Amino acid sequence: MTEKTANPRSKPARENPAPPQSPIKVALRQESAQEAWKQFVDRLVTALVTLDEDEFLVLRIKGTTRYVQIMDQGAYGIRMEAVSDYYLPEDEHLSEDDYTALMKLGWCAPTRLPDSIGGDADGSPNYYLDLARPVPYGDVAVMAARTLANVHGAAHPGCLEYDARSTGGMSIRFPHLPIRRRVAGVH
């Protein structure tokens, strides 16, 4: 019978070594853009419900003049507006497909020039929609998100920023909105 002696310099044999693992394997992953839009719409509903009369919320694509704005008009309901060519640089005007998409989403076409005197009180130089109470806030949020994504090209809500104010100029914060608050003069 032969004796085996262990070589003190040899490494012990391993059975089924564990495969290497990523150090961030358990880190949370970002949601898909589709899931991010769903979450954004839910949180936007919460923001819209809290607007008081003569307060407005502007959702803008960062670094652009592309926006959707919603203003609470008290007992009369709300007004929504989506930017028109009047407020876009000439090289960024909407395409025919964009016009068609806006109409399919339910927007009314612009009815007058900016700052026109004696213009249609019910119209706007922007695409617009006036909704009476009770306001379907879920539908308003979906329409705003689809306009920003499908017409104006926001690939993800993270491409957006917001500004909210009263007509008196008082700034309003919505910390639960998952987008940054726009600071005047910062793009």
Residue frames as qw, qx, qy, qz and C-alpha x, y, z in Angstrom:
[[0.000, 0.890, 0.456, 0.000, 0.00, 0.00, 0.00],
 [0.437, 0.286, 0.023, 0.852, 1.32, 3.31, -0.95],
 [0.181, -0.706, -0.427, 0.535, 0.92, 6.44, 0.99],
 [0.312, 0.727, 0.262, 0.553, 0.03, 9.72, -0.64],
 [0.384, -0.461, -0.265, 0.755, 1.63, 12.76, 0.72],
 [0.215, 0.915, 0.342, 0.007, 0.16, 16.15, 0.08],
 [0.515, 0.284, 0.027, 0.808, 2.34, 18.71, -1.55],
 [0.203, -0.648, -0.423, 0.599, 2.16, 21.75, 0.74],
 [0.057, -0.336, 0.250, 0.906, 2.58, 24.06, -2.27],
 [0.064, -0.270, -0.783, -0.557, -0.31, 22.69, -4.30],
 [0.406, -0.107, 0.108, -0.901, -3.77, 24.29, -4.12],
 [0.421, 0.145, 0.840, -0.310, -6.62, 22.18, -2.82],
 [0.016, 0.220, 0.787, 0.577, -8.83, 20.82, -5.57],
 [0.371, 0.200, 0.274, -0.865, -12.16, 22.67, -5.98],
 [0.236, 0.355, 0.892, 0.154, -15.31, 21.00, -6.96],
 [0.144, 0.751, 0.572, 0.296, -17.60, 22.98, -9.29],
 [0.287, -0.197, -0.150, 0.925, -16.02, 26.40, -8.98],
 [0.195, 0.770, 0.477, -0.377, -18.57, 29.25, -8.88],
 [0.487, 0.562, 0.331, 0.581, -18.78, 31.25, -12.10],
 [0.238, -0.073, -0.159, 0.955, -17.65, 34.87, -11.83],
 [0.003, 0.769, 0.638, -0.025, -20.50, 37.25, -10.97],
 [0.172, 0.650, 0.109, 0.733, -21.02, 40.89, -11.76],
 [0.245, -0.125, -0.559, 0.782, -20.50, 43.11, -8.72],
 [0.313, 0.096, 0.115, -0.938, -23.71, 44.97, -9.64],
 [0.189, -0.172, -0.922, -0.291, -25.81, 41.88, -10.24],
 [0.155, -0.565, -0.766, 0.265, -28.30, 42.88, -7.57],
 [0.016, -0.269, -0.040, 0.962, -28.46, 46.57, -8.54],
 [0.453, 0.617, 0.532, -0.362, -31.85, 47.79, -9.65],
 [0.354, 0.160, 0.583, 0.714, -32.25, 48.25, -13.39],
 [0.246, 0.257, -0.002, -0.935, -34.00, 51.21, -15.00],
 [0.587, 0.435, 0.627, -0.270, -37.46, 50.55, -16.30],
 [0.434, 0.322, 0.601, 0.588, -38.15, 50.49, -20.02],
 [0.033, -0.026, -0.129, -0.991, -39.17, 53.72, -21.73],
 [0.434, -0.388, -0.615, -0.532, -42.70, 52.33, -22.03],
 [0.553, -0.511, -0.603, 0.262, -42.87, 51.68, -18.27],
 [0.299, -0.205, -0.187, 0.913, -41.34, 55.11, -17.57],
 [0.198, -0.229, -0.342, -0.890, -44.10, 56.77, -19.65],
 [0.535, -0.499, -0.648, -0.212, -46.77, 54.85, -17.70],
 [0.509, -0.441, -0.456, 0.582, -45.28, 55.98, -14.39],
 [0.150, -0.022, 0.057, 0.987, -44.96, 59.53, -15.69],
 [0.327, -0.400, -0.507, -0.690, -48.63, 59.62, -16.74],
 [0.568, -0.542, -0.612, 0.096, -49.73, 58.37, -13.29],
 [0.435, -0.391, -0.280, 0.761, -47.69, 61.04, -11.54],
 [0.028, 0.152, 0.278, 0.948, -48.82, 63.71, -13.99],
 [0.400, -0.576, -0.611, -0.368, -52.45, 62.97, -13.06],
 [0.537, -0.561, -0.452, 0.440, -51.56, 63.66, -9.42],
 [0.289, -0.177, 0.019, 0.941, -49.98, 66.99, -10.38],
 [0.121, -0.321, -0.485, -0.804, -52.92, 68.06, -12.55],
 [0.450, -0.616, -0.640, -0.092, -55.49, 67.29, -9.86],
 [0.480, -0.542, -0.339, 0.601, -53.67, 69.60, -7.44],
 [0.208, 0.210, 0.207, 0.932, -53.63, 72.63, -9.77],
 [0.052, 0.638, 0.548, -0.539, -55.85, 75.45, -8.52],
 [0.379, 0.854, 0.353, 0.051, -57.61, 78.10, -10.57],
 [0.233, 0.955, -0.180, 0.037, -55.21, 80.25, -12.62],
 [0.481, -0.581, 0.629, 0.189, -52.30, 77.86, -12.10],
 [0.797, 0.533, -0.199, -0.206, -50.56, 76.19, -15.01],
 [0.721, -0.360, 0.545, 0.231, -48.10, 73.41, -15.72],
 [0.548, 0.723, -0.336, -0.254, -45.78, 73.49, -18.75],
 [0.851, -0.174, 0.455, 0.196, -44.09, 70.25, -19.85],
 [0.377, 0.846, -0.305, -0.223, -41.18, 71.03, -22.17],
 [0.940, 0.162, -0.040, 0.298, -38.62, 68.90, -23.98],
 [0.536, -0.673, 0.122, 0.495, -35.26, 69.95, -22.51],
 [0.363, -0.344, 0.434, 0.750, -33.31, 72.41, -24.65],
 [0.125, 0.343, 0.690, 0.624, -36.21, 73.04, -27.05],
 [0.298, 0.031, 0.130, -0.945, -39.28, 75.20, -27.42],
 [0.513, -0.166, -0.731, -0.418, -41.53, 72.12, -27.78],
 [0.109, -0.043, 0.702, -0.703, -44.13, 71.98, -25.02],
 [0.370, -0.533, -0.681, -0.338, -47.59, 71.09, -23.81],
 [0.010, -0.140, 0.473, -0.870, -49.20, 73.32, -21.18],
 [0.351, -0.536, -0.755, -0.141, -52.24, 72.82, -18.99],
 [0.040, -0.228, 0.281, -0.932, -54.02, 75.65, -17.15],
 [0.105, -0.472, -0.837, 0.256, -56.70, 75.25, -14.53],
 [0.101, -0.328, -0.237, -0.909, -59.64, 77.60, -15.22],
 [0.294, -0.043, 0.560, -0.773, -61.55, 76.98, -12.00],
 [0.588, 0.293, 0.592, -0.466, -65.24, 76.18, -12.42],
 [0.608, 0.613, -0.188, -0.468, -64.85, 76.31, -16.20],
 [0.984, 0.127, 0.083, 0.090, -62.42, 73.37, -16.40],
 [0.552, -0.504, 0.384, 0.542, -58.99, 73.37, -17.98],
 [0.570, 0.786, -0.156, -0.185, -57.27, 74.54, -21.13],
 [0.783, -0.210, 0.430, 0.399, -54.56, 72.46, -22.79],
 [0.434, 0.853, -0.184, -0.223, -52.21, 73.82, -25.42],
 [0.832, -0.073, 0.349, 0.426, -49.52, 72.22, -27.56],
 [0.162, -0.612, 0.278, 0.722, -46.96, 74.42, -29.29],
 [0.681, 0.661, 0.315, -0.011, -47.66, 75.42, -32.89],
 [0.685, 0.342, 0.153, 0.624, -45.36, 76.62, -35.65],
 [0.018, -0.929, -0.068, -0.363, -45.88, 80.21, -34.48],
 [0.487, -0.810, 0.308, -0.111, -43.59, 79.50, -31.52],
 [0.890, -0.122, 0.327, 0.294, -41.17, 77.05, -33.13],
 [0.152, -0.593, 0.469, 0.637, -38.01, 78.05, -35.00],
 [0.635, 0.515, -0.211, -0.535, -38.57, 77.91, -38.75],
 [0.405, 0.411, -0.807, -0.125, -36.26, 74.93, -39.20],
 [0.044, -0.008, 0.936, -0.349, -38.23, 72.99, -36.54],
 [0.573, 0.051, -0.024, -0.818, -41.76, 73.49, -37.86],
 [0.661, 0.039, 0.694, -0.284, -44.19, 70.60, -37.60],
 [0.014, -0.106, 0.830, 0.547, -44.55, 68.20, -40.52],
 [0.590, -0.091, -0.368, -0.713, -47.82, 67.25, -42.24],
 [0.630, -0.152, -0.760, 0.051, -47.67, 63.96, -40.31],
 [0.202, -0.100, -0.587, 0.778, -47.34, 65.94, -37.07],
 [0.376, -0.025, -0.013, -0.926, -50.41, 68.04, -37.95],
 [0.685, -0.109, -0.584, -0.422, -52.37, 64.86, -38.67],
 [0.520, -0.121, -0.761, 0.368, -51.22, 63.23, -35.42],
 [0.026, 0.028, 0.410, -0.911, -52.26, 66.29, -33.40],
 [0.559, -0.056, -0.204, -0.802, -55.75, 66.21, -34.93],
 [0.703, -0.097, -0.689, -0.149, -56.07, 62.46, -34.28],
 [0.349, -0.069, -0.701, 0.618, -55.08, 63.02, -30.65],
 [0.164, -0.744, -0.644, 0.067, -58.00, 65.46, -30.33],
 [0.262, -0.406, -0.067, 0.873, -56.32, 68.87, -30.48],
 [0.358, 0.862, 0.343, -0.104, -58.11, 71.81, -32.13],
 [0.624, 0.360, 0.145, 0.678, -56.07, 73.61, -34.78],
 [0.239, -0.329, -0.160, 0.899, -54.75, 77.13, -34.08],
 [0.209, 0.766, 0.606, 0.056, -57.38, 79.77, -34.84],
 [0.075, 0.995, 0.054, 0.046, -55.46, 83.04, -34.72],
 [0.551, 0.551, -0.330, 0.532, -52.09, 84.74, -34.84],
 [0.550, -0.324, -0.482, 0.600, -50.12, 85.36, -31.64],
 [0.174, -0.387, -0.249, 0.870, -51.05, 88.56, -29.82],
 [0.010, -0.397, -0.567, -0.722, -53.91, 89.29, -32.21],
 [0.170, 0.099, 0.387, -0.901, -56.28, 91.94, -30.91],
 [0.646, 0.179, 0.103, -0.734, -59.96, 91.07, -30.77],
 [0.310, 0.221, -0.892, -0.244, -59.21, 87.46, -31.62],
 [0.738, -0.268, -0.511, -0.350, -61.40, 84.48, -30.91],
 [0.420, -0.589, 0.492, -0.485, -61.65, 84.17, -27.10],
 [0.928, -0.115, 0.292, -0.200, -62.22, 80.44, -27.55],
 [0.854, 0.471, -0.141, 0.169, -59.28, 79.93, -29.89],
 [0.597, -0.671, 0.296, 0.326, -55.52, 80.07, -29.63],
 [0.386, 0.760, -0.479, -0.212, -52.40, 80.53, -31.75],
 [0.124, -0.349, 0.927, -0.055, -51.41, 77.06, -30.42],
 [0.517, -0.201, -0.783, -0.283, -53.14, 73.72, -30.78],
 [0.243, -0.229, 0.506, -0.795, -55.63, 73.74, -27.93],
 [0.455, -0.350, -0.790, -0.216, -58.42, 71.96, -26.13],
 [0.306, -0.330, 0.352, -0.821, -60.86, 73.31, -23.55],
 [0.456, -0.210, -0.864, -0.034, -62.35, 70.70, -21.23],
 [0.485, -0.569, -0.011, -0.664, -65.24, 71.28, -18.81],
 [0.206, -0.275, 0.814, -0.469, -65.56, 69.83, -15.31],
 [0.734, -0.552, 0.370, 0.136, -65.41, 67.05, -14.35],
 [0.305, 0.750, -0.547, -0.211, -62.02, 66.93, -16.06],
 [0.999, 0.029, -0.024, 0.014, -60.85, 63.49, -17.23],
 [0.222, -0.857, 0.455, 0.101, -57.35, 63.96, -15.79],
 [0.725, -0.165, 0.633, 0.216, -56.16, 60.51, -16.84],
 [0.644, 0.607, 0.402, 0.234, -57.04, 61.25, -20.46],
 [0.095, 0.988, -0.124, 0.018, -55.43, 64.70, -20.23],
 [0.475, -0.657, 0.559, 0.177, -52.18, 63.16, -18.94],
 [0.732, 0.133, 0.612, 0.268, -52.17, 60.50, -21.67],
 [0.485, 0.825, 0.246, 0.152, -52.84, 63.13, -24.37],
 [0.098, -0.945, 0.307, 0.062, -50.01, 65.33, -23.08],
 [0.593, -0.432, 0.644, 0.216, -47.57, 62.39, -22.94],
 [0.708, 0.365, 0.556, 0.236, -48.51, 61.10, -26.40],
 [0.329, 0.941, 0.061, 0.054, -48.15, 64.58, -27.87],
 [0.230, -0.848, 0.465, 0.108, -44.69, 65.02, -26.38],
 [0.615, -0.250, 0.721, 0.196, -43.58, 61.51, -27.35],
 [0.621, 0.374, 0.656, 0.210, -45.26, 60.88, -30.70],
 [0.359, 0.897, 0.217, 0.139, -45.42, 64.38, -32.19],
 [0.030, -0.958, 0.271, -0.085, -42.51, 66.20, -30.58],
 [0.732, 0.442, -0.490, 0.172, -40.12, 63.26, -30.30],
 [0.352, -0.622, 0.576, -0.396, -39.46, 62.84, -26.57],
 [0.609, 0.182, -0.768, -0.079, -38.11, 59.28, -26.40],
 [0.535, -0.279, -0.707, 0.370, -38.39, 59.08, -22.61],
 [0.294, -0.900, -0.303, -0.108, -39.93, 61.23, -19.85],
 [0.642, -0.497, 0.024, 0.583, -36.37, 61.93, -18.72],
 [0.398, 0.296, 0.338, 0.800, -36.12, 64.18, -21.80],
 [0.154, -0.788, -0.408, -0.435, -38.68, 66.51, -20.20],
 [0.237, -0.073, -0.470, 0.847, -38.65, 69.31, -17.68],
 [0.133, -0.742, -0.636, -0.163, -41.51, 71.25, -16.14],
 [0.068, 0.127, -0.219, 0.965, -42.39, 74.74, -15.06],
 [0.261, -0.639, -0.716, -0.105, -45.47, 75.43, -12.95],
 [0.126, 0.012, -0.219, 0.967, -46.75, 78.81, -11.84],
 [0.145, 0.712, 0.602, -0.331, -49.76, 80.85, -10.94],
 [0.376, 0.760, 0.304, 0.435, -50.78, 83.68, -13.23],
 [0.272, -0.960, 0.062, -0.027, -49.32, 85.96, -10.53],
 [0.429, 0.711, -0.523, 0.192, -45.91, 84.38, -11.13],
 [0.580, -0.532, 0.555, -0.268, -45.66, 82.27, -7.98],
 [0.387, 0.372, -0.830, -0.149, -43.61, 79.14, -8.69],
 [0.870, -0.205, 0.184, -0.409, -45.19, 75.76, -7.92],
 [0.020, 0.466, -0.884, -0.032, -43.20, 72.59, -7.20],
 [0.932, -0.001, -0.073, -0.356, -44.23, 69.03, -7.99],
 [0.197, -0.616, 0.762, -0.032, -41.53, 66.93, -6.29],
 [0.724, 0.039, 0.676, -0.135, -43.34, 63.68, -7.20],
 [0.714, 0.677, -0.050, -0.170, -43.04, 64.38, -10.95],
 [0.847, -0.239, 0.309, 0.361, -40.08, 62.26, -12.12],
 [0.569, 0.586, 0.157, 0.555, -38.65, 65.08, -14.28],
 [0.423, -0.174, -0.235, 0.858, -36.55, 68.09, -13.43],
 [0.035, 0.887, 0.376, -0.266, -38.06, 71.45, -12.61],
 [0.521, 0.571, 0.150, 0.617, -37.04, 74.10, -15.11],
 [0.377, -0.650, -0.166, 0.639, -35.09, 76.98, -13.67],
 [0.352, 0.923, 0.128, -0.085, -35.39, 80.28, -15.53],
 [0.130, 0.884, -0.434, -0.120, -32.35, 80.95, -17.70],
 [0.366, -0.392, 0.840, 0.086, -31.09, 77.34, -17.54],
 [0.774, 0.355, -0.232, -0.470, -31.49, 75.10, -20.58]]
